[in-house]
Amino acid sequence: MRTALEIVFWVSAALIVWTQLGYAAALAILARVLPGASAGGRERTRRRSGRLEARPPGASRTPSSSSSVPELSLIVAAHDEASVIAAKVGNALALDYPRERLELIVACDGCADDTAALARQAGADVVLELPRGGKIRAQDAAVRGARGEIVAFSDANALWEPDAARVLVSAFEDPRVGYACGQVRFVRGANADGDGSAPNQEGVYWRYELAVRALESRLSSITAGNGAIYATRRDSYVVVDPVMGHDLSLPFNTVKRGLRAVYVPGARANEKMVPSLAGEFARKRRMMSHTWPIVLRGGMLSPRGYPPGYALMILSHRLLRYSTAALHALALAANVALVALGGPGQTLYIVTLALQLALLLGAALAGVVPVRPLLIARYYVLTTASLAAGLWDWLRHGTDATWAAAEGTR
């Protein structure tokens, strides 16, 4: 029995360390040693007008005429976004992209407010007033009527930087690219102080996640995107189950179709962060209730169509990451049992148990002593718990395709 407990403990602990830290370290090493994959001086070969052009990844250029950029349809799915939709439309129309090549579509998903009227007044090219069906179905409807060769997507509360569209679309000069995701930067709202004592430490996690995403993109393809700024070729768009979001579904499905899914950090958008940790927990719990259907029945588990390296990325960054709550529970239970049994290695197991309990204690104390290390511990514990909570929600009552704005993000 002791041997079995030791195996459970060390395997669980090793998988946690691998998915949280080891995987990123391995990618960084590979990016340095593999030819043409280093971040420093690698140039991506691009095909333009029948000739090859070498440029650093994410670099933008100003075309000589509007005809040298593809037609772009920018789609904003919106549900009761009257408070932000005019600003979003104004932001989109001010992008440094030829106006005659840019189509702005606002897809109103069962809006009960005046989102549609405000979008028209602000200058949106097309406003669809659709019955409530969820974000994915609103996006599907917009894509069906879009005229653009490239279809891009954004949230109503995400504001793009002026050159974001040009930089994002430039990724598709490479014919192997079917999906491109930009960089979303989370900013604190007026009710957050912005220093280390701010309750939600999402920014810390997100910077780490984006660094990993950049490494994945250099070496192969990314394993997930974000809803604030991304695009696909119109003929590469994948229609998915309405409970399965694009952030996770599109990248791996793009790879299964023989194309690349890339990260373009030079294409930037800004979005308000959920101000409270309770709000962040609720947001991630809701996200995970949409994620588990993708993992368990949406095709992610099937290795068919994955190159070997990408299959390892999916396992390391997605499947193991989403299993972290279960791995922590196994590690803690096995550790407690080993300490109770006593015997060889007792001191080591007391130390490992103390470390696990210290993480939980630090998370509990963060509400009383709001210093950054404790806040990060609480963020980690609660967001890890959200993985299990989202699975429970999905198994208990399924997942609704509709959505509502997260607290404090508008």
N, C-alpha and C positions, 0 to 999 in steps of 0.2 A: 504493500500500500504506500509506503514511504517513497519508493522509487517512482510510482505513478504520480504522486503529488509533486515530486521534484520536477518530473517531466512537464506536467501541466504548468507549474510556476515558471520555469525557465523558458519554455516555448512561448507562453503568453507574454512574458516580460520582453523577450527578444523581438517578438513581432510588434509590440508597442514601440519599442525603441527604433526599430527599422522604419516603420511607417511615419513616425513623427520626426526622426532626425537622420537615421542612416540612409534612407532613400535619397534625401536631398544632398547629403554629402557624396553619395555615389554618383549622382548626376553631375555634381560640380567637378568631380575628378574626371569623369568621362568627357565632359565638355572641354577639359584642358588637354587631355591626351589624344583624343580622336582627331584625325586630320580634318580640317575644315569646320570643326565644331566649336572652337574656342570663342568666347564672347568678345575678346579683344579686337582682333583684326579680321575676323571672318567677313567675307563679302558674299552676298547672295546673288546668284546669277539670275537675271531677269530677262524675259523675252519681250521685246517691244518693237513693233513695226518691222518684223522680220529680221531683227538683229539682236544680239545679246548685249545687255547692259549690266555692268557690275556696280552694285550700290550696297552700302551697309544696310542691315535689316532695319525697317522702320523709318528709313530716310524718306523725306518727301521731296517732290520736285514740282515746279510750276510748269504745266504744259504750255506749249506755244499757242494752242487754241482749245476751245471747249470740246472740239471733236476728238481730242486725244485722251479724254477720260470717258469711261463707260457711263451709260445712263444708270442713275442710282435712285432706287425707291427707298425712302426712309420711312419705316412703319413704326407708329407709336400706338400700342394697345392701351386703352384707358378705360377705367371704371370709376366714375364719379371723381374726376380729377379737375373740377372747376377751379380749384385754388391754384393750380400750377400749369394748366394746359396752355394758357396764353403765353406764359414765359417760355414754355417748351417750344411752341411753334415759332416764336420770335427767335429763339436760339438756333433752331434748325434752319430757318430762312437766312440767318446771318452767317452761316457756314461759308468758308472759303472754297466754294464748289460752284461751278457754272450753273446759274439758276435754271437755264433751259435744259440742263441735264439732270436736275434734281427734282424728284417728285416726293412730296410730303403727304403721307396718308395717316390720318388719325382714325383708328378703328375703335369705336365706342362700344364697349361690351355691356349692354344693358344699363346704360347710364340713367340714373333717376334725377340727375341735376342738369345744369346747362353746359356740360362739357362740350357737346357737339356745336352748339351755337357759338360758344366762345372760341372754339378751334376755327370755325369758319371766319369769324370776325378777325382773327389774328392772321389769317392768310393761308391756312392749310389748303393744299390742292384738292385733296379728296377727303371727305369725312363720311365714314360708314356708320350708320346707326343700326346696330345689330342686337338681336335678342341675347339675353344673358346666357353665355355658353362657356365662359372662361377665357383666359388670356390666349391660350394656344389656338382655340377656334377663331378668335378675333384675328390673330396673326395669319392663320390659314386663309381666311376670307380676303384679307388685304393682299396677300401674295397672289391669289388667283386673279385679282384685277390690276396688279402692278405692271407697269410698263418697263421697269428697269431691268437691265442685264444683271445687275447686282441688287440684292434686297438686303437692307440693313435694318436693324431693330434697336429700339431704345425704350427705356422707361419714361413715363411722363415727368418724373422728378429728377431725371438725370440730364445735366447740361453738358454739351460737348464743347471742347475747346475749338477755336475757329478752324484749325487745320485738320481736325480729327477725321472728317470724311475723306479728305484726300489721302491721308496717311493710311487709313484703314483699307480703302479701295486699292491702294498701290500693291497690297499683298497679292491681289488676284492677277497681277501681271505674270506671275508664275503660274502656268497652266496646271500645275500639280496641286494647287491650293483650292480647296472647296469651301473652307470655313475660316474666318478670321475673327479674332476677338481682341478688342482693345483693352486699355487699362482704365479701370474705374477707381477713383480715389475718394475715400469716404471722408467727409468733413463733418465736424461737430456743429450742432445747432446752437442757437443763441443761449439755450439753457444749460450748456455744458461749458466747463471752464477750460477745457482743452489741455490741461496739464496731466501729469501722471496720476492724479487722484480721480480723474473722470471714471465713472463706473464701468462703462463699456470699453473693453480693451480690444475691440474688433480690429482696430487699425494695426495693432501689433501682429495679430494673426494674419491679416490680409497682406501686409508687406512681405511676410514670409511666404505666403501662398503664391504671390506674384513672382517672387524670385524662383520658386520651384517651377512655376508655369513657364517662365522664360527659358529655363534649362530644358524642360521637356520639348519646347518648340524648337530649340536649336538641334536637339538630338533626333527628334522624331516628330511627334504631334502632341498637342496638349490633350489632357484627359477631361477637362471641364472648362467652361467659359463663364460669362456673366451676362445678366440681362440688360445692363446699362448701355453696352456698346459692342455690337457684333454684326457680322454680315455673312451671307453665303451667295454663291452664284444662284441665280433664280432656278436654273435647271438642276441644281444640287440640293435644293430645299427638300427636307424630309418631313412628311406629314406623320406626326406621332399621336399616340393616345392623348386626349386632352388633359389627363392628370399628370402627364410626364413632361416636365419643363424642357425647354431648349438648352438651358445651361449645361445639362449633363447629357441629354439625348443626342444633340447634333454632333459634337466632336467625335465620339466613338463611331457613330453611324457613318460619318464622313470618311473615316479611316477604313471602315469595312467596305466602302465603295471604291477604294483604291486611291483616294485623294488625301491631302494633308489638312490638318486642322492646326492653325498657327496662332501664336500670340503676337500682337503688334503693339508694343508698349508705347510707341510714339503717338498712337491714337488714344487721346485721353478724354475721359468724362468725369464729372464730379457729381456726387450724390450724398445726401444727408445720411449720417449714421443714426441708427436707433439710439436714443440718448441713454436709456436705462438697460441694465443687464437683464432684468426681467423681460423687457421688450425684445431684447436680442435672443433670449432663450425661446420665447414664443415664436419669433421669426424663424429660427433655425429648426424648431420642432415642426412647424408647418412645412418648411422646405424639405425636411427629411421624410415627411409623410408623402411627398411627391417623389422623393429620391428612391425609396425602397421599391416601389413598383418598377422603376427603370432597372434597378439592380437585379431583382428577382424574376421579372417576367418581361422586361423590355429589351433583352438582347445583350446587355452588358456582360453577363456571365458567360455567354457563349464565345469561345475563342475563335470561332470561324470568321475569317476575314482579317484577323489581327496579324500583323507582322510580329515575330517573336519578341522583339524588344518592346513593342507597344503593349503586348499582352502582359509583360512584366510590370510596365508602368501602371496599367489598369489595376493589377493585383496590388501593387505597392501603395499607390496614391489614392485609390478609390475603395476597393473591396476591403483591404485591411484597415484603412482609415475609418470606414463606416462600421467596422467590427470592433472598434476600440473600446466601446462601453462593455461589451461582452468579455473582451480580453482583460480589461481592468478587473471586472468582477471575478473572473477565474483566477487571476494572479493574486488578488487579495484573499479569496477563500482558501486557495492552496497554501498561501503563506501563513495564514492563521492556523491551519491544520498542522503545518510543519512545526511551527513554534510550540503548539500544544503537545505534539508527539515527542519533542526533544530529540536527542541523539546527535550524530555527527553533523557538523556545520551549524549548530544551534546559534552561535554568535552571528554568523552571516545572515541567517534568516530573521533574527531579531532586528538587525540593522535594516534589512529590506522592508520589513513590516513597519518599522519606525518611519522610513521614508514615505511609504504609502499613506500612513496615518497623518504625517506632517502635511502632505498635500491637501488632504481633506480638512485638517484643522486650519491650515492657511486660508482655504476657501471660506470656511465658516467665520474666521476672524476678519475677513475683508470688509464686512459690513460695519464693524466696530473701528477697525484701524485701516482706513482706505489708502494704503500705500501701494505703489505699483506692483511689487512682487506678490503681495496677497491678492490684489485685484486680478492679476494674470492667473493666479492659481484658481480663483473663483470662476473666472471666465472659462478656463480649461475644463474644470469639473462640470459646470453647468452646460457648456456646449457639447461635452462628451455625453452627458446625460440626455441631451436633446436627440442624439442618435437613436437611443433606445426608446425615448418617448415618441418619436416620429414613427418608428416601427410599430409600437403598440397602438398608436392611433390608426394606422393603416389597417392592421390586422383586426382591430376591434370594430371599426365602422367604415372602413374604406377611406378614400380621399376625394374631396370635392374638387371639381375642375375650376371652380371660381376662386377668386382671391380678393383680398382687401388690403389697403395700404398699411404698412407697418407703423406702429406708434411713433410719432415725432419725426417722420421722414418727409413731411410735406411742408 
